[in-house]
Amino acid sequence: MTIQILFSAKPPRWSQYEGPLTHALTQAGITDFNLACEIAPDEVDYIVMAPNGPVQDFTPFTRCKAVLNLWAGVEGIIDNPTLTQPLARMVDHGLTRGMVEWVTAHVLRHHLGIDAHIQGQDGVWRKEIPPLAQERAVTILGMGELGAACAETLAYLGFDVTGWSRSPKDLDGVRCLHGEDGLAAALGTAQILVLLLPKTSETENLLDAQRLAQLPKGAVVINPGRGPLIDDDALLSALESGHIGHATLDVFRVEPLPSEHPYWAHPSVTVTPHIASETRDDTASQVIAENVRRSEAGEPLLHKVDPKLGY
């Protein structure tokens, strides 16, 4: 029987994904399939979707075996009351490598004090030698696929890396902490803090005034994870007082970030337009094809979301 795969996303995504998905499904040994943007709901076997796409009500999809998300984050879909089908989030090699490169670049930027030289072309010879990586404490909040990959790379470069997660983790070369006590310890040493947690009810405003105060004076905050992880007013206050030395922010509560937002003009804030990493159509298509193959073979889905945890 032909496997019916519905692609549900904004129109530009279809032209981007049609070829790579078709190729990946064929390479995975799935030859009898129909991949289309319009299929009768009661005939659909799989939905490949972006949460901002046309499918918002999953009730009619009575035959659907799994919903395969194109995004790493699932906050835009996990609370949908009509979603009863298994949901898999996107963990994509291309997305992971892109995040590792972005995080590593900005950690090194702040570690080496590169801004002072880029902005200091005024004839003043500022010979300030940066410490070695082993003397710089970096904490990563969130030790999932992205956080662990970033932690491993930074540890390889010699940084003193601490990782914090909700549940215990074990990673070579990284001090792994968990729980509320572990969070306080992880923040207390973080000269550079990287946020890579998912957005859940427990992580929203995780970095509030109290936790910002636990960071060492002059600490740098780097957020390529989710905008709502940070209490924006608390961060601005900590920047104004000088307790936080700089914030490099790639994600925000409202995107695009409104032009009047104080982050844009703040001298101690770097805004990047949600470019830390992006799902790549070729590598993401391979993940989707593998999950279709697994489902058809009766094997467990990769990266299946636990509705109770929200990721």
Buried (B, 14 or more C-beta within 10 A) or exposed (E): EEBBBBBBBEEEBBEBBBEBBBBBBEEBEBEEBEBEBEBEBEBBBBBBBBBEBBBEEBEEBEBBBBBBBBBBBBBBBBEBEEBBBBBBBBBBBBBBBBBBBBBBEBBBBBBBBBEEEEEEEEEEEEEEEBEEBEEBBBBBBBBBBBBBBBBBBBBEBEBBBBBBBBEEBEBEEBBBBBEEEBBBBBBEBBBBBBBBBBBBEEBBEBBBBEBBBBBBEEBBBBBBBBBBBBBBEBBBBBBEEEBBBBBBBBBBEEEEBEEEBEBEEBEBBBBBEBEBBBBBBBBBBBBBBBBBBBBBEEEEBBBEBEEEEBB
